Amino acid sequence: MKTLEQLKSIPILKDLSVSDLNSLSEIVVSKTYLAGEEIFYEKEQAKGFFALISGKVKIYKLAFTGKEHILHIFGPGEIFAEVAVFFDQEYPANAMALEDSFVLFFPRVEFKRLLGQSPDLGLHLMGLFSLRLREMVAKVEALSLKEVPARLASHLLFFREIKKKNEFTLEISKHQLASLLGTIPETLSRVMKKFKEKEIFYLKGNKVILKDIEALQQIALGKKRI
C-alpha cells in the first residue's frame, strides 16, 4: 500500500483534500515495530506523533512498584501521541507494540509547518482532540466513581458507539482489559460471568455480542446492580 493510500485509510484524515494528503505524504516516515518493541518512553521528548496502519499498540504507565497500568490500546486507523507534540512536551506515558505493527510517523516541526498552511488540517485535528478529551473524562469518571461492573458496561457501550454495531471482537486479552479498567483479571472474570448469566452479553472467545443494551446503560449509570 502506498503512502497516500495509507493516509486515506486513517478516518480522521480521509476527508482531507488531495493537496493536503500529498503534502502529508511528503513528510511522513514509515516505521515497523515488532511485538514487544517500545515505540517511545515516558518523559522522552516528543519529536512527532504516529498513525497506526496495522497492528496494535498499548499506551501504559509503570507504578513505582513496577505494576503496569494500561491507559489505552490503539488499533489500525488510529492516531496516537499527538497532544504532547503540539505543546512541545515530553511523552506522558510509554508506548509498546502488542503485535508486529506498521506506523506512519509525523515529525513535529514539519507537521506544524503544514498546519500553518492548511486550516482544514487544523480543524480535523481539533475533532480528534475533542474525542480524546471525551475519552479521558469518561475514563477518569469510570475509575474514580464507578464500580467494576459499571466500568465494564461503560467500556462496552463506548466500543459499541465506535464500532456502530452490537457485535464486535475484543481485540485485547482479559488481562489487558482488566488493566485498562483499573481492576484485576479475577474480578473482571467474575463480573463478565455475571453479565453472561443475566444475558446482558454473549461472549465466545474474543467475540462479544451485546444482548441487553438497556441493562448495560443502566449499569453504566449506576442505576442497576448485578
C-alpha positions in Angstrom: 0.0 0.0 0.0 1.4 3.4 -1.0 1.8 6.2 1.5 -1.1 8.2 0.0 -3.5 5.2 0.3 -2.3 4.6 3.9 -3.1 8.2 4.8 -6.6 7.8 3.3 -7.1 4.7 5.5 -6.9 6.9 8.6 -10.5 8.1 9.4 -9.5 11.5 10.8 -7.6 12.3 7.6 -9.6 10.6 4.8 -11.7 13.7 4.0 -8.7 16.0 3.5 -8.1 17.5 0.1 -5.7 15.7 -2.3 -3.3 18.6 -1.9 -3.2 18.2 1.9 -2.8 14.4 1.6 0.0 14.9 -0.9 1.7 17.4 1.5 1.4 14.9 4.4 2.8 12.1 2.3 6.0 14.1 1.7 6.8 14.4 5.4 5.7 11.1 7.0 8.2 8.3 7.7 7.2 4.6 7.6 8.3 2.6 10.6 7.8 -1.0 11.6 7.9 -2.3 15.2 8.0 -5.9 16.3 5.7 -7.3 19.0 7.0 -6.2 22.4 9.2 -3.4 21.0 9.0 0.0 22.6 7.9 2.9 20.4 8.7 5.6 22.9 9.2 6.0 26.6 7.6 8.2 29.2 9.4 11.6 29.6 11.2 11.1 26.2 11.0 14.4 24.2 8.1 14.2 21.8 9.6 14.5 18.3 6.4 13.6 16.5 3.2 11.6 16.5 2.0 8.3 15.0 -0.7 6.8 12.8 -1.2 3.1 13.2 -1.7 1.4 9.8 -1.6 -2.2 11.0 -1.0 -4.0 14.3 -1.9 -2.9 17.9 -0.2 -0.5 20.3 -0.7 0.0 24.0 -0.1 3.2 25.9 0.8 2.5 29.5 2.5 3.8 32.7 4.5 1.9 35.3 4.0 2.4 39.0 7.0 2.7 41.4 6.2 -1.0 42.3 6.6 -2.0 38.7 2.9 -2.6 38.2 1.7 -1.8 34.7 -1.4 0.3 34.1 -2.7 0.4 30.5 -4.2 3.7 29.6 -5.3 2.9 26.1 -4.9 0.4 23.3 -4.9 1.6 19.7 -5.8 -0.3 16.6 -5.4 0.3 12.8 -6.5 3.7 11.6 -5.9 5.5 14.9 -3.6 8.3 15.7 -1.6 8.5 19.0 0.8 10.7 20.9 -0.4 13.8 19.1 -1.1 16.1 22.1 2.4 16.2 23.5 3.8 17.1 20.1 1.6 20.2 19.7 2.6 21.5 23.1 6.2 20.7 22.6 6.2 18.4 25.6 7.6 15.0 26.7 5.6 11.9 26.1 3.4 11.4 29.2 3.5 7.6 29.0 5.1 4.7 27.3 4.1 3.1 24.0 4.7 -0.5 23.0 3.7 -2.7 20.0 1.5 -5.5 21.2 1.9 -7.2 17.9 4.0 -6.5 14.8 2.9 -3.0 13.9 3.4 -0.7 10.9 3.1 3.0 11.6 3.4 6.4 9.9 5.5 8.8 11.9 4.7 12.6 11.5 7.7 14.7 12.5 6.6 17.6 14.8 8.4 20.5 13.1 7.4 19.6 9.5 3.8 18.9 10.6 3.4 22.2 12.4 4.6 24.0 9.3 1.9 22.2 7.3 -0.8 23.2 9.9 0.1 26.9 9.2 -0.7 26.3 5.5 -3.9 24.3 5.8 -6.8 25.4 8.0 -8.7 22.2 7.1 -5.9 20.0 8.6 -6.2 22.0 11.8 -10.0 21.6 12.0 -9.7 17.8 11.6 -7.2 17.6 14.4 -9.5 19.7 16.6 -12.1 17.0 16.1 -9.5 14.4 17.2 -8.6 16.3 20.3 -12.3 16.6 21.2 -12.7 12.8 21.0 -9.5 12.3 23.1 -10.8 14.7 25.8 -14.2 12.9 25.9 -12.4 9.5 26.3 -10.2 10.9 29.0 -13.1 12.4 31.0 -15.0 9.1 30.7 -12.1 7.1 31.9 -11.3 9.3 34.9 -15.0 9.2 35.8 -15.2 5.5 35.5 -12.0 4.8 37.5 -12.8 7.2 40.3 -16.6 6.9 40.7 -17.8 3.6 39.3 -17.5 0.0 40.4 -16.1 -2.6 38.1 -19.5 -3.7 36.5 -20.2 0.0 35.6 -16.7 0.4 34.2 -17.1 -2.7 32.0 -20.6 -1.6 30.9 -19.3 1.9 30.0 -16.4 0.4 28.1 -18.7 -2.0 26.1 -21.1 0.8 25.3 -18.2 3.1 24.2 -16.9 0.3 21.9 -20.4 -0.2 20.5 -20.6 3.5 19.7 -17.2 3.4 17.9 -18.0 0.2 16.0 -21.6 1.2 15.4 -22.9 -2.3 16.0 -23.7 -4.7 18.8 -21.2 -7.4 17.7 -17.5 -6.9 17.7 -14.2 -8.6 18.5 -12.5 -7.9 21.8 -9.0 -7.4 20.4 -7.1 -7.5 23.7 -6.7 -10.1 26.4 -8.7 -10.2 29.6 -5.5 -9.3 31.5 -5.1 -6.2 29.3 -8.8 -5.3 29.6 -8.6 -5.6 33.4 -5.6 -3.2 33.5 -7.5 -0.8 31.2 -10.5 -0.9 33.6 -8.3 -0.5 36.7 -9.1 -3.9 38.2 -7.6 -7.4 38.3 -8.3 -10.3 35.9 -10.1 -12.4 38.6 -12.5 -9.6 39.4 -13.2 -8.9 35.7 -13.8 -12.6 35.1 -16.4 -12.7 37.9 -18.2 -9.6 36.5 -18.2 -11.0 32.9 -19.6 -14.3 34.2 -22.5 -12.4 35.9 -23.1 -10.4 32.7 -23.4 -13.7 30.8 -25.7 -15.3 33.4 -28.0 -12.2 33.2 -27.9 -12.5 29.4 -26.6 -8.9 29.1 -24.0 -10.1 26.6 -22.7 -13.2 25.0 -19.0 -14.0 24.9 -17.4 -16.7 22.8 -13.6 -16.4 22.6 -12.9 -12.8 21.8 -16.3 -12.2 20.1 -18.7 -10.1 22.0 -22.4 -9.8 21.3 -24.3 -7.2 23.3 -27.8 -8.6 24.1 -29.4 -6.1 26.5 -28.3 -2.6 25.7 -30.8 -1.1 28.2 -29.4 -3.1 31.0 -25.8 -2.1 30.1 -26.9 1.6 30.1 -28.5 1.2 33.5 -25.4 -0.5 34.9 -23.1 2.1 33.4 -25.1 4.9 35.1 -25.1 3.1 38.4 -28.9 2.7 38.3 -28.7 -1.1 38.2 -26.5 -3.5 40.1 -25.7 -7.1 39.4 
